Amino acid sequence: MARRFAIPGNQATTTSSFKTALTMVASTTTRPKIFHFVLSTLGAAADGVLEWIIQRFTTVGTTTSVTPRNLDSTDPSSAAATAGSNATAEPTYTSNSSLFDQGINQRATYTWNAWTEGAQLVSATSSNNGIGIAVLSSVAPAYSGQSNAHIHFEE
């Protein structure tokens, strides 16, 4: 049976370029699979649009470390995959690797679930490779508050 973990992340949203709120980094021994994610804002939002993109990357970038939390307390407490939030240096995203690219109203919370086996977003089994969630406020009214991302994954 797969072990399941949760990782939260956040990022101050900008209007000039995508900023990565959350990364899930694979290892050489595991291929993590995202089966659930949530996207939201924390600040005073208006009726503008945030563009959220989920992509694969080949270099991690610089992030604040986030410890994956096991969803089942009887599982071992540590995941083989690692995670990061609030990127100060962006990961090197693989071109044309978008797994999700949507505009979502700033006031909305978006939830995605892949309960069917095989429908998960799957990372490569390789160190420094993974999947990142980035956000951009490119449509007026601009939003510069906190954007939040949350992933549940299994390995």
VEXTORTI-845502 format. One record per atom (N, C-alpha, C): residue number from 1; residue in one letter; atom name; x, y, z. Coordinates in steps of 0.1 Angstrom, whole numbers. Each point is the difference from the previous one (the first is absolute). Example, Ala and Ser with C-alpha at 12.3 -4.5 7.8 and 13.67 -1.06 7.14 Angstrom:
<rs>
nr->1; rest->A; atom->N; x->132; y->-57; z->78
nr->1; rest->A; atom->CA; x->-9; y->12; z->0
nr->1; rest->A; atom->C; x->9; y->12; z->0
nr->2; rest->S; atom->N; x->-4; y->11; z->-7
nr->2; rest->S; atom->CA; x->9; y->11; z->0
nr->2; rest->S; atom->C; x->-8; y->11; z->8
</rs>
This chain:
<rs>
nr->1; rest->M; atom->N; x->8; y->-12; z->0
nr->1; rest->M; atom->CA; x->-8; y->12; z->0
nr->1; rest->M; atom->C; x->9; y->12; z->0
nr->2; rest->A; atom->N; x->-4; y->10; z->-8
nr->2; rest->A; atom->CA; x->7; y->13; z->-1
nr->2; rest->A; atom->C; x->0; y->8; z->13
nr->3; rest->R; atom->N; x->11; y->6; z->3
nr->3; rest->R; atom->CA; x->0; y->10; z->12
nr->3; rest->R; atom->C; x->-4; y->13; z->-6
nr->4; rest->R; atom->N; x->-8; y->8; z->8
nr->4; rest->R; atom->CA; x->-5; y->12; z->-5
nr->4; rest->R; atom->C; x->4; y->12; z->9
nr->5; rest->F; atom->N; x->3; y->11; z->-6
nr->5; rest->F; atom->CA; x->5; y->12; z->7
nr->5; rest->F; atom->C; x->-7; y->13; z->-4
nr->6; rest->A; atom->N; x->1; y->10; z->8
nr->6; rest->A; atom->CA; x->-5; y->13; z->-3
nr->6; rest->A; atom->C; x->11; y->10; z->1
nr->7; rest->I; atom->N; x->0; y->10; z->-10
nr->7; rest->I; atom->CA; x->10; y->11; z->1
nr->7; rest->I; atom->C; x->-7; y->13; z->-3
nr->8; rest->P; atom->N; x->1; y->10; z->9
nr->8; rest->P; atom->CA; x->-6; y->14; z->-3
nr->8; rest->P; atom->C; x->11; y->9; z->-5
nr->9; rest->G; atom->N; x->-4; y->10; z->-8
nr->9; rest->G; atom->CA; x->10; y->10; z->-5
nr->9; rest->G; atom->C; x->-7; y->13; z->-2
nr->10; rest->N; atom->N; x->8; y->11; z->-1
nr->10; rest->N; atom->CA; x->-6; y->13; z->-3
nr->10; rest->N; atom->C; x->11; y->9; z->-7
nr->11; rest->Q; atom->N; x->-5; y->11; z->-5
nr->11; rest->Q; atom->CA; x->8; y->9; z->-8
nr->11; rest->Q; atom->C; x->-7; y->14; z->-1
nr->12; rest->A; atom->N; x->8; y->10; z->1
nr->12; rest->A; atom->CA; x->-6; y->14; z->-2
nr->12; rest->A; atom->C; x->-1; y->1; z->-15
nr->13; rest->T; atom->N; x->-12; y->3; z->-5
nr->13; rest->T; atom->CA; x->-4; y->0; z->-14
nr->13; rest->T; atom->C; x->6; y->13; z->-6
nr->14; rest->T; atom->N; x->5; y->-1; z->-13
nr->14; rest->T; atom->CA; x->5; y->11; z->-7
nr->14; rest->T; atom->C; x->-8; y->2; z->-13
nr->15; rest->T; atom->N; x->2; y->11; z->-7
nr->15; rest->T; atom->CA; x->-7; y->3; z->-12
nr->15; rest->T; atom->C; x->10; y->-1; z->-12
nr->16; rest->S; atom->N; x->13; y->-3; z->3
nr->16; rest->S; atom->CA; x->10; y->0; z->-11
nr->16; rest->S; atom->C; x->4; y->-13; z->-5
nr->17; rest->S; atom->N; x->0; y->-10; z->9
nr->17; rest->S; atom->CA; x->5; y->-14; z->-4
nr->17; rest->S; atom->C; x->-6; y->-10; z->10
nr->18; rest->F; atom->N; x->0; y->-13; z->-5
nr->18; rest->F; atom->CA; x->-5; y->-11; z->8
nr->18; rest->F; atom->C; x->10; y->-1; z->12
nr->19; rest->K; atom->N; x->-6; y->-3; z->12
nr->19; rest->K; atom->CA; x->8; y->-2; z->12
nr->19; rest->K; atom->C; x->-5; y->-14; z->5
nr->20; rest->T; atom->N; x->10; y->-8; z->4
nr->20; rest->T; atom->CA; x->-3; y->-14; z->4
nr->20; rest->T; atom->C; x->-4; y->0; z->15
nr->21; rest->A; atom->N; x->-12; y->-5; z->3
nr->21; rest->A; atom->CA; x->-5; y->0; z->13
nr->21; rest->A; atom->C; x->3; y->-14; z->7
nr->22; rest->L; atom->N; x->2; y->-10; z->-8
nr->22; rest->L; atom->CA; x->2; y->-14; z->6
nr->22; rest->L; atom->C; x->7; y->-9; z->-10
nr->23; rest->T; atom->N; x->10; y->-7; z->5
nr->23; rest->T; atom->CA; x->6; y->-11; z->-8
nr->23; rest->T; atom->C; x->0; y->-13; z->7
nr->24; rest->M; atom->N; x->-2; y->-11; z->-7
nr->24; rest->M; atom->CA; x->1; y->-13; z->4
nr->24; rest->M; atom->C; x->12; y->-6; z->-8
nr->25; rest->V; atom->N; x->10; y->-5; z->8
nr->25; rest->V; atom->CA; x->13; y->-4; z->-7
nr->25; rest->V; atom->C; x->1; y->-16; z->2
nr->26; rest->A; atom->N; x->2; y->-6; z->-11
nr->26; rest->A; atom->CA; x->1; y->-15; z->0
nr->26; rest->A; atom->C; x->14; y->-4; z->5
nr->27; rest->S; atom->N; x->2; y->-13; z->1
nr->27; rest->S; atom->CA; x->13; y->-5; z->4
nr->27; rest->S; atom->C; x->3; y->-11; z->-10
nr->28; rest->T; atom->N; x->12; y->-6; z->1
nr->28; rest->T; atom->CA; x->3; y->-11; z->-9
nr->28; rest->T; atom->C; x->-7; y->-13; z->3
nr->29; rest->T; atom->N; x->-6; y->0; z->12
nr->29; rest->T; atom->CA; x->-7; y->-12; z->4
nr->29; rest->T; atom->C; x->-15; y->0; z->0
nr->30; rest->T; atom->N; x->-6; y->11; z->-3
nr->30; rest->T; atom->CA; x->-14; y->1; z->0
nr->30; rest->T; atom->C; x->-6; y->9; z->-11
nr->31; rest->R; atom->N; x->-12; y->-2; z->-4
nr->31; rest->R; atom->CA; x->-7; y->8; z->-10
nr->31; rest->R; atom->C; x->-12; y->5; z->6
nr->32; rest->P; atom->N; x->0; y->12; z->6
nr->32; rest->P; atom->CA; x->-12; y->5; z->7
nr->32; rest->P; atom->C; x->-11; y->3; z->-10
nr->33; rest->K; atom->N; x->-12; y->-2; z->5
nr->33; rest->K; atom->CA; x->-12; y->3; z->-8
nr->33; rest->K; atom->C; x->-10; y->9; z->7
nr->34; rest->I; atom->N; x->-3; y->11; z->-6
nr->34; rest->I; atom->CA; x->-9; y->10; z->6
nr->34; rest->I; atom->C; x->-15; y->-5; z->-3
nr->35; rest->F; atom->N; x->-7; y->-2; z->11
nr->35; rest->F; atom->CA; x->-14; y->-5; z->-2
nr->35; rest->F; atom->C; x->-10; y->11; z->4
nr->36; rest->H; atom->N; x->5; y->11; z->6
nr->36; rest->H; atom->CA; x->-9; y->11; z->5
nr->36; rest->H; atom->C; x->8; y->13; z->1
nr->37; rest->F; atom->N; x->-6; y->11; z->-5
nr->37; rest->F; atom->CA; x->6; y->13; z->3
nr->37; rest->F; atom->C; x->-11; y->10; z->2
nr->38; rest->V; atom->N; x->4; y->11; z->7
nr->38; rest->V; atom->CA; x->-9; y->11; z->3
nr->38; rest->V; atom->C; x->8; y->13; z->-2
nr->39; rest->L; atom->N; x->-7; y->10; z->-7
nr->39; rest->L; atom->CA; x->6; y->13; z->-3
nr->39; rest->L; atom->C; x->-9; y->11; z->6
nr->40; rest->S; atom->N; x->6; y->10; z->7
nr->40; rest->S; atom->CA; x->-8; y->10; z->6
nr->40; rest->S; atom->C; x->8; y->12; z->2
nr->41; rest->T; atom->N; x->-7; y->11; z->5
nr->41; rest->T; atom->CA; x->7; y->12; z->5
nr->41; rest->T; atom->C; x->-3; y->3; z->14
nr->42; rest->L; atom->N; x->8; y->8; z->6
nr->42; rest->L; atom->CA; x->-1; y->3; z->14
nr->42; rest->L; atom->C; x->-3; y->14; z->3
nr->43; rest->G; atom->N; x->4; y->9; z->-9
nr->43; rest->G; atom->CA; x->-2; y->14; z->2
nr->43; rest->G; atom->C; x->-14; y->5; z->-5
nr->44; rest->A; atom->N; x->-1; y->13; z->0
nr->44; rest->A; atom->CA; x->-13; y->7; z->-5
nr->44; rest->A; atom->C; x->0; y->-1; z->-15
nr->45; rest->A; atom->N; x->-8; y->-9; z->-6
nr->45; rest->A; atom->CA; x->0; y->-2; z->-14
nr->45; rest->A; atom->C; x->-12; y->8; z->-6
nr->46; rest->A; atom->N; x->2; y->3; z->-13
nr->46; rest->A; atom->CA; x->-10; y->7; z->-8
nr->46; rest->A; atom->C; x->-6; y->-10; z->-10
nr->47; rest->D; atom->N; x->-7; y->5; z->-10
nr->47; rest->D; atom->CA; x->-6; y->-9; z->-10
nr->47; rest->D; atom->C; x->9; y->-1; z->-12
nr->48; rest->G; atom->N; x->13; y->-2; z->2
nr->48; rest->G; atom->CA; x->10; y->-2; z->-10
nr->48; rest->G; atom->C; x->3; y->-15; z->-2
nr->49; rest->V; atom->N; x->10; y->-3; z->-8
nr->49; rest->V; atom->CA; x->3; y->-14; z->-3
nr->49; rest->V; atom->C; x->15; y->-2; z->3
nr->50; rest->L; atom->N; x->2; y->-12; z->7
nr->50; rest->L; atom->CA; x->14; y->-4; z->2
nr->50; rest->L; atom->C; x->2; y->-12; z->-10
nr->51; rest->E; atom->N; x->11; y->0; z->-6
nr->51; rest->E; atom->CA; x->4; y->-12; z->-9
nr->51; rest->E; atom->C; x->8; y->-9; z->8
nr->52; rest->W; atom->N; x->-4; y->-12; z->1
nr->52; rest->W; atom->CA; x->8; y->-11; z->7
nr->52; rest->W; atom->C; x->5; y->-10; z->-10
nr->53; rest->I; atom->N; x->12; y->-4; z->1
nr->53; rest->I; atom->CA; x->6; y->-9; z->-9
nr->53; rest->I; atom->C; x->7; y->-11; z->9
nr->54; rest->I; atom->N; x->-1; y->-12; z->-5
nr->54; rest->I; atom->CA; x->6; y->-12; z->7
nr->54; rest->I; atom->C; x->9; y->-6; z->-11
nr->55; rest->Q; atom->N; x->13; y->-1; z->2
nr->55; rest->Q; atom->CA; x->9; y->-5; z->-10
nr->55; rest->Q; atom->C; x->11; y->-9; z->6
nr->56; rest->R; atom->N; x->6; y->-8; z->-8
nr->56; rest->R; atom->CA; x->12; y->-8; z->4
nr->56; rest->R; atom->C; x->12; y->9; z->-1
nr->57; rest->F; atom->N; x->10; y->-3; z->9
nr->57; rest->F; atom->CA; x->13; y->7; z->0
nr->57; rest->F; atom->C; x->11; y->-10; z->1
nr->58; rest->T; atom->N; x->12; y->5; z->-4
nr->58; rest->T; atom->CA; x->12; y->-9; z->0
nr->58; rest->T; atom->C; x->11; y->6; z->9
nr->59; rest->T; atom->N; x->-2; y->12; z->5
nr->59; rest->T; atom->CA; x->9; y->5; z->11
nr->59; rest->T; atom->C; x->-9; y->7; z->10
nr->60; rest->V; atom->N; x->3; y->-2; z->13
nr->60; rest->V; atom->CA; x->-9; y->4; z->10
nr->60; rest->V; atom->C; x->-2; y->15; z->2
nr->61; rest->G; atom->N; x->10; y->8; z->-1
nr->61; rest->G; atom->CA; x->0; y->14; z->4
nr->61; rest->G; atom->C; x->2; y->1; z->15
nr->62; rest->T; atom->N; x->-3; y->12; z->5
nr->62; rest->T; atom->CA; x->2; y->3; z->14
nr->62; rest->T; atom->C; x->-13; y->2; z->7
nr->63; rest->T; atom->N; x->-4; y->-8; z->10
nr->63; rest->T; atom->CA; x->-12; y->1; z->7
nr->63; rest->T; atom->C; x->2; y->-1; z->15
nr->64; rest->T; atom->N; x->-11; y->3; z->7
nr->64; rest->T; atom->CA; x->0; y->-3; z->15
nr->64; rest->T; atom->C; x->-4; y->-15; z->1
nr->65; rest->S; atom->N; x->7; y->-7; z->7
nr->65; rest->S; atom->CA; x->-3; y->-15; z->2
nr->65; rest->S; atom->C; x->-13; y->-2; z->7
nr->66; rest->V; atom->N; x->-8; y->-9; z->-5
nr->66; rest->V; atom->CA; x->-12; y->-4; z->6
nr->66; rest->V; atom->C; x->0; y->-15; z->3
nr->67; rest->T; atom->N; x->-3; y->-4; z->12
nr->67; rest->T; atom->CA; x->1; y->-15; z->3
nr->67; rest->T; atom->C; x->-14; y->-6; z->-3
nr->68; rest->P; atom->N; x->0; y->-10; z->-9
nr->68; rest->P; atom->CA; x->-12; y->-7; z->-3
nr->68; rest->P; atom->C; x->-6; y->-6; z->12
nr->69; rest->R; atom->N; x->-13; y->1; z->2
nr->69; rest->R; atom->CA; x->-7; y->-5; z->12
nr->69; rest->R; atom->C; x->-8; y->-12; z->-4
nr->70; rest->N; atom->N; x->2; y->-11; z->7
nr->70; rest->N; atom->CA; x->-7; y->-13; z->-3
nr->70; rest->N; atom->C; x->-14; y->1; z->3
nr->71; rest->L; atom->N; x->-9; y->-4; z->-9
nr->71; rest->L; atom->CA; x->-14; y->0; z->2
nr->71; rest->L; atom->C; x->-5; y->-11; z->9
nr->72; rest->D; atom->N; x->8; y->-11; z->0
nr->72; rest->D; atom->CA; x->-4; y->-12; z->9
nr->72; rest->D; atom->C; x->11; y->0; z->11
nr->73; rest->S; atom->N; x->-4; y->2; z->12
nr->73; rest->S; atom->CA; x->10; y->0; z->11
nr->73; rest->S; atom->C; x->7; y->-13; z->3
nr->74; rest->T; atom->N; x->-5; y->-11; z->-6
nr->74; rest->T; atom->CA; x->6; y->-13; z->2
nr->74; rest->T; atom->C; x->11; y->-2; z->-11
nr->75; rest->D; atom->N; x->1; y->9; z->-10
nr->75; rest->D; atom->CA; x->11; y->-1; z->-10
nr->75; rest->D; atom->C; x->13; y->5; z->6
nr->76; rest->P; atom->N; x->11; y->-4; z->-6
nr->76; rest->P; atom->CA; x->13; y->7; z->4
nr->76; rest->P; atom->C; x->-2; y->15; z->-2
nr->77; rest->S; atom->N; x->7; y->7; z->9
nr->77; rest->S; atom->CA; x->-3; y->15; z->0
nr->77; rest->S; atom->C; x->7; y->8; z->-11
nr->78; rest->S; atom->N; x->10; y->-7; z->-7
nr->78; rest->S; atom->CA; x->7; y->8; z->-11
nr->78; rest->S; atom->C; x->-3; y->-5; z->-14
nr->79; rest->A; atom->N; x->-1; y->9; z->-9
nr->79; rest->A; atom->CA; x->-2; y->-3; z->-14
nr->79; rest->A; atom->C; x->14; y->0; z->-7
nr->80; rest->A; atom->N; x->0; y->-8; z->-11
nr->80; rest->A; atom->CA; x->13; y->0; z->-8
nr->80; rest->A; atom->C; x->0; y->13; z->-8
nr->81; rest->A; atom->N; x->-11; y->5; z->-4
nr->81; rest->A; atom->CA; x->-1; y->13; z->-7
nr->81; rest->A; atom->C; x->2; y->11; z->10
nr->82; rest->T; atom->N; x->5; y->12; z->-5
nr->82; rest->T; atom->CA; x->1; y->12; z->8
nr->82; rest->T; atom->C; x->-8; y->11; z->-6
nr->83; rest->A; atom->N; x->-1; y->11; z->7
nr->83; rest->A; atom->CA; x->-9; y->11; z->-4
nr->83; rest->A; atom->C; x->6; y->13; z->3
nr->84; rest->G; atom->N; x->-5; y->10; z->-7
nr->84; rest->G; atom->CA; x->4; y->14; z->3
nr->84; rest->G; atom->C; x->-11; y->10; z->-3
nr->85; rest->S; atom->N; x->1; y->11; z->6
nr->85; rest->S; atom->CA; x->-10; y->11; z->-2
nr->85; rest->S; atom->C; x->7; y->13; z->-2
nr->86; rest->N; atom->N; x->-8; y->10; z->-5
nr->86; rest->N; atom->CA; x->5; y->14; z->0
nr->86; rest->N; atom->C; x->13; y->1; z->-7
nr->87; rest->A; atom->N; x->1; y->-3; z->-13
nr->87; rest->A; atom->CA; x->12; y->0; z->-8
nr->87; rest->A; atom->C; x->6; y->14; z->-1
nr->88; rest->T; atom->N; x->13; y->1; z->3
nr->88; rest->T; atom->CA; x->8; y->12; z->-2
nr->88; rest->T; atom->C; x->8; y->-1; z->-13
nr->89; rest->A; atom->N; x->3; y->-12; z->-4
nr->89; rest->A; atom->CA; x->6; y->-2; z->-13
nr->89; rest->A; atom->C; x->-9; y->-11; z->-7
nr->90; rest->E; atom->N; x->-5; y->2; z->-11
nr->90; rest->E; atom->CA; x->-10; y->-9; z->-6
nr->90; rest->E; atom->C; x->7; y->-13; z->-5
nr->91; rest->P; atom->N; x->-8; y->-11; z->1
nr->91; rest->P; atom->CA; x->5; y->-12; z->-6
nr->91; rest->P; atom->C; x->2; y->1; z->-15
nr->92; rest->T; atom->N; x->7; y->-9; z->-6
nr->92; rest->T; atom->CA; x->1; y->0; z->-15
nr->92; rest->T; atom->C; x->-11; y->-9; z->-5
nr->93; rest->Y; atom->N; x->-10; y->7; z->-5
nr->93; rest->Y; atom->CA; x->-12; y->-8; z->-5
nr->93; rest->Y; atom->C; x->3; y->-5; z->-14
nr->94; rest->T; atom->N; x->-5; y->-12; z->-2
nr->94; rest->T; atom->CA; x->1; y->-7; z->-13
nr->94; rest->T; atom->C; x->-10; y->7; z->-10
nr->95; rest->S; atom->N; x->5; y->5; z->-11
nr->95; rest->S; atom->CA; x->-9; y->6; z->-9
nr->95; rest->S; atom->C; x->-11; y->-10; z->-5
nr->96; rest->N; atom->N; x->-12; y->6; z->-3
nr->96; rest->N; atom->CA; x->-11; y->-8; z->-5
nr->96; rest->N; atom->C; x->-4; y->-12; z->10
nr->97; rest->S; atom->N; x->2; y->2; z->13
nr->97; rest->S; atom->CA; x->-3; y->-10; z->9
nr->97; rest->S; atom->C; x->-12; y->3; z->10
nr->98; rest->S; atom->N; x->-8; y->10; z->-4
nr->98; rest->S; atom->CA; x->-11; y->4; z->8
nr->98; rest->S; atom->C; x->-10; y->-11; z->2
nr->99; rest->L; atom->N; x->-3; y->-3; z->13
nr->99; rest->L; atom->CA; x->-9; y->-10; z->4
nr->99; rest->L; atom->C; x->-14; y->6; z->3
nr->100; rest->F; atom->N; x->1; y->13; z->3
nr->100; rest->F; atom->CA; x->-12; y->8; z->4
nr->100; rest->F; atom->C; x->3; y->14; z->-3
nr->101; rest->D; atom->N; x->-8; y->8; z->-7
nr->101; rest->D; atom->CA; x->2; y->14; z->-2
nr->101; rest->D; atom->C; x->-14; y->6; z->-1
nr->102; rest->Q; atom->N; x->-4; y->7; z->11
nr->102; rest->Q; atom->CA; x->-14; y->5; z->0
nr->102; rest->Q; atom->C; x->0; y->14; z->7
nr->103; rest->G; atom->N; x->-9; y->8; z->-5
nr->103; rest->G; atom->CA; x->-3; y->13; z->7
nr->103; rest->G; atom->C; x->-11; y->-3; z->10
nr->104; rest->I; atom->N; x->2; y->5; z->12
nr->104; rest->I; atom->CA; x->-10; y->-3; z->11
nr->104; rest->I; atom->C; x->-3; y->14; z->7
nr->105; rest->N; atom->N; x->-12; y->3; z->2
nr->105; rest->N; atom->CA; x->-4; y->12; z->7
nr->105; rest->N; atom->C; x->7; y->1; z->13
nr->106; rest->Q; atom->N; x->5; y->12; z->3
nr->106; rest->Q; atom->CA; x->8; y->2; z->13
nr->106; rest->Q; atom->C; x->-8; y->-3; z->12
nr->107; rest->R; atom->N; x->-13; y->1; z->-1
nr->107; rest->R; atom->CA; x->-9; y->-3; z->12
nr->107; rest->R; atom->C; x->-3; y->-15; z->2
nr->108; rest->A; atom->N; x->4; y->-7; z->-10
nr->108; rest->A; atom->CA; x->-4; y->-15; z->0
nr->108; rest->A; atom->C; x->11; y->-8; z->6
nr->109; rest->T; atom->N; x->-4; y->-11; z->6
nr->109; rest->T; atom->CA; x->9; y->-11; z->4
nr->109; rest->T; atom->C; x->-3; y->-12; z->-10
nr->110; rest->Y; atom->N; x->11; y->-5; z->-6
nr->110; rest->Y; atom->CA; x->-2; y->-10; z->-10
nr->110; rest->Y; atom->C; x->6; y->-13; z->6
nr->111; rest->T; atom->N; x->-8; y->-11; z->-2
nr->111; rest->T; atom->CA; x->4; y->-13; z->5
nr->111; rest->T; atom->C; x->0; y->-10; z->-11
nr->112; rest->W; atom->N; x->10; y->-8; z->-2
nr->112; rest->W; atom->CA; x->1; y->-11; z->-10
nr->112; rest->W; atom->C; x->3; y->-13; z->7
nr->113; rest->N; atom->N; x->-7; y->-10; z->-5
nr->113; rest->N; atom->CA; x->2; y->-14; z->6
nr->113; rest->N; atom->C; x->2; y->-10; z->-12
nr->114; rest->A; atom->N; x->9; y->-9; z->2
nr->114; rest->A; atom->CA; x->1; y->-11; z->-10
nr->114; rest->A; atom->C; x->-2; y->-13; z->8
nr->115; rest->W; atom->N; x->-12; y->-4; z->2
nr->115; rest->W; atom->CA; x->-3; y->-12; z->8
nr->115; rest->W; atom->C; x->2; y->-13; z->-9
nr->116; rest->T; atom->N; x->0; y->1; z->-13
nr->116; rest->T; atom->CA; x->1; y->-11; z->-8
nr->116; rest->T; atom->C; x->15; y->-4; z->-2
nr->117; rest->E; atom->N; x->3; y->-12; z->2
nr->117; rest->E; atom->CA; x->14; y->-4; z->-1
nr->117; rest->E; atom->C; x->5; y->3; z->-14
nr->118; rest->G; atom->N; x->12; y->5; z->-2
nr->118; rest->G; atom->CA; x->5; y->4; z->-13
nr->118; rest->G; atom->C; x->-3; y->14; z->-4
nr->119; rest->A; atom->N; x->-8; y->7; z->7
nr->119; rest->A; atom->CA; x->-3; y->14; z->-3
nr->119; rest->A; atom->C; x->8; y->10; z->8
nr->120; rest->Q; atom->N; x->9; y->-4; z->8
nr->120; rest->Q; atom->CA; x->8; y->8; z->8
nr->120; rest->Q; atom->C; x->11; y->8; z->-8
nr->121; rest->L; atom->N; x->5; y->11; z->5
nr->121; rest->L; atom->CA; x->11; y->7; z->-7
nr->121; rest->L; atom->C; x->13; y->-6; z->6
nr->122; rest->V; atom->N; x->8; y->-6; z->-9
nr->122; rest->V; atom->CA; x->11; y->-9; z->4
nr->122; rest->V; atom->C; x->13; y->7; z->-3
nr->123; rest->S; atom->N; x->9; y->0; z->9
nr->123; rest->S; atom->CA; x->14; y->5; z->-1
nr->123; rest->S; atom->C; x->9; y->-11; z->-5
nr->124; rest->A; atom->N; x->11; y->5; z->-6
nr->124; rest->A; atom->CA; x->11; y->-10; z->-5
nr->124; rest->A; atom->C; x->7; y->-5; z->13
nr->125; rest->T; atom->N; x->6; y->-12; z->-2
nr->125; rest->T; atom->CA; x->8; y->-6; z->11
nr->125; rest->T; atom->C; x->14; y->4; z->-2
nr->126; rest->S; atom->N; x->4; y->12; z->5
nr->126; rest->S; atom->CA; x->13; y->6; z->-3
nr->126; rest->S; atom->C; x->2; y->11; z->10
nr->127; rest->S; atom->N; x->12; y->1; z->6
nr->127; rest->S; atom->CA; x->3; y->11; z->9
nr->127; rest->S; atom->C; x->-1; y->13; z->-7
nr->128; rest->N; atom->N; x->-4; y->10; z->8
nr->128; rest->N; atom->CA; x->-2; y->14; z->-5
nr->128; rest->N; atom->C; x->-11; y->2; z->-11
nr->129; rest->N; atom->N; x->-7; y->-11; z->-3
nr->129; rest->N; atom->CA; x->-12; y->2; z->-8
nr->129; rest->N; atom->C; x->-12; y->0; z->8
nr->130; rest->G; atom->N; x->-10; y->6; z->-5
nr->130; rest->G; atom->CA; x->-13; y->1; z->8
nr->130; rest->G; atom->C; x->-11; y->7; z->-7
nr->131; rest->I; atom->N; x->-9; y->5; z->8
nr->131; rest->I; atom->CA; x->-12; y->7; z->-6
nr->131; rest->I; atom->C; x->-1; y->13; z->9
nr->132; rest->G; atom->N; x->-2; y->11; z->-7
nr->132; rest->G; atom->CA; x->-2; y->13; z->8
nr->132; rest->G; atom->C; x->-13; y->6; z->-4
nr->133; rest->I; atom->N; x->-5; y->8; z->10
nr->133; rest->I; atom->CA; x->-13; y->8; z->-2
nr->133; rest->I; atom->C; x->4; y->14; z->1
nr->134; rest->A; atom->N; x->-2; y->8; z->-11
nr->134; rest->A; atom->CA; x->3; y->14; z->0
nr->134; rest->A; atom->C; x->-12; y->9; z->-3
nr->135; rest->V; atom->N; x->0; y->12; z->4
nr->135; rest->V; atom->CA; x->-11; y->9; z->-1
nr->135; rest->V; atom->C; x->4; y->14; z->-6
nr->136; rest->L; atom->N; x->-9; y->6; z->-7
nr->136; rest->L; atom->CA; x->2; y->13; z->-6
nr->136; rest->L; atom->C; x->-13; y->8; z->0
nr->137; rest->S; atom->N; x->1; y->13; z->3
nr->137; rest->S; atom->CA; x->-12; y->9; z->-1
nr->137; rest->S; atom->C; x->3; y->9; z->-11
nr->138; rest->S; atom->N; x->-5; y->-4; z->-12
nr->138; rest->S; atom->CA; x->2; y->7; z->-12
nr->138; rest->S; atom->C; x->-12; y->8; z->-6
nr->139; rest->V; atom->N; x->-11; y->-2; z->7
nr->139; rest->V; atom->CA; x->-13; y->6; z->-5
nr->139; rest->V; atom->C; x->-5; y->10; z->11
nr->140; rest->A; atom->N; x->-3; y->12; z->-4
nr->140; rest->A; atom->CA; x->-5; y->10; z->10
nr->140; rest->A; atom->C; x->-14; y->-5; z->5
nr->141; rest->P; atom->N; x->-2; y->4; z->13
nr->141; rest->P; atom->CA; x->8; y->7; z->9
nr->141; rest->P; atom->C; x->12; y->-9; z->5
nr->142; rest->A; atom->N; x->11; y->5; z->1
nr->142; rest->A; atom->CA; x->12; y->-7; z->5
nr->142; rest->A; atom->C; x->-2; y->-5; z->14
nr->143; rest->Y; atom->N; x->6; y->-11; z->3
nr->143; rest->Y; atom->CA; x->0; y->-5; z->14
nr->143; rest->Y; atom->C; x->14; y->-3; z->4
nr->144; rest->S; atom->N; x->5; y->6; z->11
nr->144; rest->S; atom->CA; x->13; y->-1; z->5
nr->144; rest->S; atom->C; x->1; y->-7; z->14
nr->145; rest->G; atom->N; x->-11; y->-6; z->4
nr->145; rest->G; atom->CA; x->-1; y->-6; z->13
nr->145; rest->G; atom->C; x->6; y->-14; z->-1
nr->146; rest->Q; atom->N; x->-3; y->-7; z->11
nr->146; rest->Q; atom->CA; x->5; y->-14; z->2
nr->146; rest->Q; atom->C; x->-8; y->-10; z->-8
nr->147; rest->S; atom->N; x->6; y->-9; z->-8
nr->147; rest->S; atom->CA; x->-6; y->-11; z->-7
nr->147; rest->S; atom->C; x->4; y->-13; z->7
nr->148; rest->N; atom->N; x->-9; y->-9; z->1
nr->148; rest->N; atom->CA; x->3; y->-12; z->7
nr->148; rest->N; atom->C; x->-3; y->-12; z->-9
nr->149; rest->A; atom->N; x->9; y->-10; z->1
nr->149; rest->A; atom->CA; x->-2; y->-13; z->-7
nr->149; rest->A; atom->C; x->2; y->-11; z->10
nr->150; rest->H; atom->N; x->-7; y->-11; z->-2
nr->150; rest->H; atom->CA; x->0; y->-11; z->9
nr->150; rest->H; atom->C; x->0; y->-13; z->-8
nr->151; rest->I; atom->N; x->9; y->-9; z->2
nr->151; rest->I; atom->CA; x->0; y->-13; z->-7
nr->151; rest->I; atom->C; x->-1; y->-12; z->9
nr->152; rest->H; atom->N; x->-7; y->-10; z->-5
nr->152; rest->H; atom->CA; x->0; y->-13; z->7
nr->152; rest->H; atom->C; x->6; y->-9; z->-11
nr->153; rest->F; atom->N; x->10; y->-8; z->4
nr->153; rest->F; atom->CA; x->7; y->-9; z->-9
nr->153; rest->F; atom->C; x->2; y->-14; z->6
nr->154; rest->E; atom->N; x->2; y->-9; z->-8
nr->154; rest->E; atom->CA; x->3; y->-14; z->5
nr->154; rest->E; atom->C; x->13; y->-5; z->-7
nr->155; rest->E; atom->N; x->7; y->-9; z->7
nr->155; rest->E; atom->CA; x->12; y->-6; z->-5
nr->155; rest->E; atom->C; x->1; y->-14; z->4
</rs>
